[in-house]
Amino acid sequence: MQKMYFIAVYPPQEIIDEIKTFKTDLALHYGNSKALNNDAHITLFPPFSRDPELENDIHTAFQKIDTHIPPFEITLNGFGSFPNPKNPVLYVKPEFSENLNQLHQHVIRQFSFNTYSFSPHMTVGYRDLTFENYLKAWEVYGDKEYKTSFLVDKILLLRYDGKWIPIAEKYLSEK
């Protein structure tokens, strides 16, 4: 049976907790509880499935990712959304970061089997968020202020085992 994997940057626990308050608000007031299942993160490579026997290959590819980028700060500033009527998404918006884009490029050099557009975000609401409830939530969150920042000093490889668990990490370094 295949397992799911993905690669991400996670903020420190206090930011995960702050963003969870927004997710809880969406669950309580906008019928959106699915986002509560995952901790806040920025996806560098979206979930993909592989046979568990190939997990060593995934680890090898992950360790080959060029992380010779000095640790850098990401600023989260306000909210954004993907207003897709079938699958709307509400998220905390990171400010543009050339370092994050560079890190993403390094990831897809090793994991090039899946092309996708890179739109960095930290999901607050999705999946069971109806378009009608998304519109109501966006009225509140569109102008809501939230600003914080954190240091990105590592990337994580995660596997889904009933929930996403980190199975490897790789630190950023100057050289």
C-alpha positions as a LaTeX table, in Angstrom:
\begin{tabular}{lrrr}
\hline
Residue & $x$ (\AA) & $y$ (\AA) & $z$ (\AA) \\
\hline
Met1 & 0.00 & 0.00 & 0.00 \\
Gln2 & 1.36 & 3.39 & $-0.98$ \\
Lys3 & 2.24 & 6.10 & 1.51 \\
Met4 & 1.96 & 9.86 & 1.07 \\
Tyr5 & 4.95 & 12.20 & 1.49 \\
Phe6 & 5.58 & 15.94 & 1.21 \\
Ile7 & 8.27 & 18.54 & 1.88 \\
Ala8 & 7.62 & 21.70 & 3.88 \\
Val9 & 8.88 & 24.53 & 6.04 \\
Tyr10 & 7.27 & 24.72 & 9.48 \\
Pro11 & 7.16 & 27.83 & 11.69 \\
Pro12 & 7.89 & 27.61 & 15.42 \\
Gln13 & 5.17 & 26.19 & 17.69 \\
Glu14 & 3.91 & 29.60 & 18.89 \\
Ile15 & 3.08 & 30.62 & 15.30 \\
Ile16 & 1.45 & 27.22 & 14.67 \\
Asp17 & $-0.68$ & 27.91 & 17.77 \\
Glu18 & $-1.56$ & 31.46 & 16.64 \\
Ile19 & $-2.66$ & 30.22 & 13.22 \\
Lys20 & $-4.64$ & 27.44 & 14.90 \\
Thr21 & $-6.82$ & 30.14 & 16.51 \\
Phe22 & $-7.83$ & 31.27 & 12.99 \\
Lys23 & $-8.50$ & 27.66 & 11.99 \\
Thr24 & $-10.61$ & 27.18 & 15.13 \\
Asp25 & $-12.59$ & 30.33 & 14.27 \\
Leu26 & $-13.30$ & 28.92 & 10.79 \\
Ala27 & $-14.37$ & 25.60 & 12.31 \\
Leu28 & $-16.72$ & 27.31 & 14.79 \\
His29 & $-18.20$ & 30.00 & 12.53 \\
Tyr30 & $-17.80$ & 28.81 & 8.94 \\
Gly31 & $-18.27$ & 25.03 & 9.08 \\
Asn32 & $-14.63$ & 24.36 & 8.20 \\
Ser33 & $-12.91$ & 21.82 & 10.42 \\
Lys34 & $-10.59$ & 19.99 & 7.97 \\
Ala35 & $-7.81$ & 22.57 & 8.27 \\
Leu36 & $-7.56$ & 21.79 & 12.00 \\
Asn37 & $-6.05$ & 18.40 & 11.07 \\
Asn38 & $-2.75$ & 19.91 & 9.91 \\
Asp39 & $-0.27$ & 22.23 & 11.58 \\
Ala40 & 0.53 & 25.48 & 9.77 \\
His41 & 3.33 & 25.10 & 7.21 \\
Ile42 & 4.55 & 26.29 & 3.81 \\
Thr43 & 4.57 & 23.46 & 1.28 \\
Leu44 & 7.75 & 23.24 & $-0.79$ \\
Phe45 & 6.69 & 20.07 & $-2.59$ \\
Pro46 & 3.06 & 18.90 & $-2.53$ \\
Pro47 & 1.94 & 15.46 & $-1.31$ \\
Phe48 & 2.90 & 12.55 & $-3.52$ \\
Ser49 & 2.44 & 8.81 & $-3.08$ \\
Arg50 & 5.12 & 6.14 & $-3.24$ \\
Asp51 & 5.53 & 2.54 & $-2.31$ \\
Pro52 & 7.02 & 2.33 & 1.22 \\
Glu53 & 9.79 & 0.11 & $-0.21$ \\
Leu54 & 10.97 & 3.21 & $-2.11$ \\
Glu55 & 11.21 & 5.31 & 1.05 \\
Asn56 & 15.02 & 4.99 & 1.10 \\
Asp57 & 15.10 & 6.55 & $-2.39$ \\
Ile58 & 12.93 & 9.42 & $-1.12$ \\
His59 & 15.33 & 9.92 & 1.83 \\
Thr60 & 18.32 & 9.87 & $-0.53$ \\
Ala61 & 16.74 & 12.46 & $-2.85$ \\
Phe62 & 15.74 & 14.59 & 0.17 \\
Gln63 & 19.31 & 14.56 & 1.53 \\
Lys64 & 20.62 & 15.61 & $-1.91$ \\
Ile65 & 18.56 & 18.83 & $-1.85$ \\
Asp66 & 20.97 & 21.74 & $-1.95$ \\
Thr67 & 20.39 & 23.60 & 1.31 \\
His68 & 23.45 & 25.85 & 1.04 \\
Ile69 & 21.29 & 28.89 & 1.68 \\
Pro70 & 21.85 & 30.93 & 4.83 \\
Pro71 & 18.90 & 30.68 & 7.25 \\
Phe72 & 16.44 & 33.46 & 6.40 \\
Glu73 & 13.42 & 35.20 & 7.86 \\
Ile74 & 9.91 & 34.85 & 6.47 \\
Thr75 & 7.36 & 37.53 & 7.34 \\
Leu76 & 3.72 & 36.48 & 7.45 \\
Asn77 & 1.56 & 39.50 & 6.70 \\
Gly78 & $-2.22$ & 39.38 & 6.52 \\
Phe79 & $-4.45$ & 36.95 & 4.68 \\
Gly80 & $-4.93$ & 35.86 & 1.12 \\
Ser81 & $-7.17$ & 33.43 & $-0.72$ \\
Phe82 & $-7.62$ & 31.24 & $-3.75$ \\
Pro83 & $-11.30$ & 32.01 & $-4.57$ \\
Asn84 & $-11.91$ & 28.81 & $-6.53$ \\
Pro85 & $-15.70$ & 28.18 & $-6.31$ \\
Lys86 & $-15.21$ & 24.39 & $-6.06$ \\
Asn87 & $-12.35$ & 24.46 & $-3.59$ \\
Pro88 & $-11.77$ & 27.88 & $-1.99$ \\
Val89 & $-8.73$ & 28.34 & 0.24 \\
Leu90 & $-8.13$ & 30.98 & 2.89 \\
Tyr91 & $-4.54$ & 31.42 & 4.06 \\
Val92 & $-1.99$ & 33.46 & 5.97 \\
Lys93 & 0.16 & 35.24 & 3.42 \\
Pro94 & 3.96 & 35.23 & 3.52 \\
Glu95 & 5.68 & 38.28 & 2.05 \\
Phe96 & 7.75 & 37.63 & $-1.08$ \\
Ser97 & 11.05 & 35.92 & $-0.28$ \\
Glu98 & 13.74 & 35.32 & $-2.90$ \\
Asn99 & 15.37 & 32.84 & $-0.49$ \\
Leu100 & 12.16 & 30.83 & $-0.22$ \\
Asn101 & 11.85 & 30.75 & $-4.01$ \\
Gln102 & 15.48 & 29.63 & $-4.28$ \\
Leu103 & 14.90 & 26.89 & $-1.70$ \\
His104 & 11.84 & 25.74 & $-3.66$ \\
Gln105 & 13.94 & 25.60 & $-6.86$ \\
His106 & 16.50 & 23.42 & $-5.07$ \\
Val107 & 13.73 & 21.06 & $-3.90$ \\
Ile108 & 12.25 & 20.62 & $-7.37$ \\
Arg109 & 15.70 & 19.89 & $-8.82$ \\
Gln110 & 15.64 & 16.68 & $-6.76$ \\
Phe111 & 11.88 & 16.07 & $-6.96$ \\
Ser112 & 11.19 & 17.00 & $-10.57$ \\
Phe113 & 8.52 & 14.36 & $-11.32$ \\
Asn114 & 5.66 & 16.70 & $-10.47$ \\
Thr115 & 5.40 & 20.23 & $-11.82$ \\
Tyr116 & 3.14 & 22.74 & $-10.12$ \\
Ser117 & 3.02 & 26.47 & $-9.57$ \\
Phe118 & 4.61 & 27.64 & $-6.34$ \\
Ser119 & 2.29 & 29.93 & $-4.36$ \\
Pro120 & 3.68 & 30.05 & $-0.82$ \\
His121 & 0.93 & 30.18 & 1.81 \\
Met122 & $-0.15$ & 28.80 & 5.21 \\
Thr123 & $-3.62$ & 27.35 & 4.87 \\
Val124 & $-6.26$ & 28.43 & 7.36 \\
Gly125 & $-9.39$ & 27.12 & 5.60 \\
Tyr126 & $-9.96$ & 24.63 & 2.77 \\
Arg127 & $-11.53$ & 21.26 & 1.79 \\
Asp128 & $-14.86$ & 21.42 & 3.65 \\
Leu129 & $-15.07$ & 25.23 & 3.30 \\
Thr130 & $-18.08$ & 25.95 & 1.08 \\
Phe131 & $-17.83$ & 28.85 & $-1.35$ \\
Glu132 & $-20.68$ & 30.58 & 0.48 \\
Asn133 & $-18.86$ & 30.27 & 3.82 \\
Tyr134 & $-15.58$ & 31.25 & 2.18 \\
Leu135 & $-17.20$ & 34.52 & 1.01 \\
Lys136 & $-18.48$ & 35.21 & 4.55 \\
Ala137 & $-15.09$ & 34.40 & 6.07 \\
Trp138 & $-13.27$ & 36.52 & 3.49 \\
Glu139 & $-15.38$ & 39.53 & 4.54 \\
Val140 & $-13.76$ & 39.17 & 7.98 \\
Tyr141 & $-10.29$ & 37.93 & 7.01 \\
Gly142 & $-9.71$ & 40.00 & 3.87 \\
Asp143 & $-8.78$ & 43.07 & 5.96 \\
Lys144 & $-7.80$ & 41.30 & 9.18 \\
Glu145 & $-4.35$ & 42.18 & 10.46 \\
Tyr146 & $-1.86$ & 39.52 & 11.39 \\
Lys147 & 1.87 & 40.01 & 11.14 \\
Thr148 & 4.73 & 37.94 & 12.47 \\
Ser149 & 7.98 & 36.49 & 11.25 \\
Phe150 & 10.15 & 33.45 & 11.84 \\
Leu151 & 13.53 & 32.08 & 10.89 \\
Val152 & 13.63 & 29.34 & 8.26 \\
Asp153 & 16.61 & 27.17 & 9.14 \\
Lys154 & 15.50 & 23.72 & 7.97 \\
Ile155 & 13.16 & 21.81 & 5.70 \\
Leu156 & 11.18 & 18.71 & 6.66 \\
Leu157 & 10.20 & 15.54 & 4.85 \\
Leu158 & 6.88 & 14.23 & 6.16 \\
Arg159 & 4.96 & 10.97 & 5.75 \\
Tyr160 & 1.26 & 10.44 & 6.31 \\
Asp161 & 0.56 & 7.78 & 8.97 \\
Gly162 & $-2.96$ & 8.80 & 10.02 \\
Lys163 & $-1.45$ & 12.27 & 10.43 \\
Trp164 & 1.61 & 13.97 & 8.93 \\
Ile165 & 4.78 & 13.07 & 10.81 \\
Pro166 & 8.30 & 14.39 & 10.12 \\
Ile167 & 10.61 & 11.55 & 9.04 \\
Ala168 & 13.67 & 13.62 & 8.06 \\
Glu169 & 14.97 & 17.16 & 8.34 \\
Lys170 & 17.74 & 19.04 & 6.61 \\
Tyr171 & 19.25 & 22.24 & 7.94 \\
Leu172 & 20.10 & 25.28 & 5.84 \\
Ser173 & 23.75 & 26.32 & 5.96 \\
Glu174 & 26.02 & 29.08 & 4.68 \\
Lys175 & 28.40 & 26.73 & 2.83 \\
\hline
\end{tabular}
